[in-house]
């Protein structure tokens, strides 16, 4: 009733699984770095089109 799976499909499945694990690992790494930075209490500020003295360096 079912056709046997072609060898090409099994290779693709292995590659897709590997790529998925690598991408998942990268997402986990970015998440963990973000959590560690937040736990250290560092100021995470970005550019939001407003003047904030905290973002200006003494040179300016």
ABEGO torsion letter per residue (X at the ends): XBBBBBAAAAAAAAAAAAAAAAAAAAAAAAAAAAAAAAAAGBBBBBBAGBBBAAABBAAX
